[in-house]
Amino acid sequence: MLFFSRGAPNLAMVIPAIDYIDETFTTRMLSKETLDLAFRVAIWLAKRTLNRYYSLTDSSPVYRIAMSNYFLRI
């Protein structure tokens, strides 16, 4: 939340953040000893929704331009 409220995030900032959230969801979803099954299922549903939106960015020309600019700055 604080990451995106620091000004106007652009697409090149959002995609790596989505990757981080997805990785965190995967880690938490697979940790059977720390989370109840209901929480793991809720995380799975959130991950599925996140991935649906992420897959839509792959087909966007704006995404391709933003990511090429992002990788040129690294």
Buried (B, 14 or more C-beta within 10 A) or exposed (E): EEEEEEEEEEBBBBBEEBEEBBEEBEEBBEEEEEBEEEEBEEBBEBBEEBEEEBEEBEEEEEBEEBBEEBEEEE
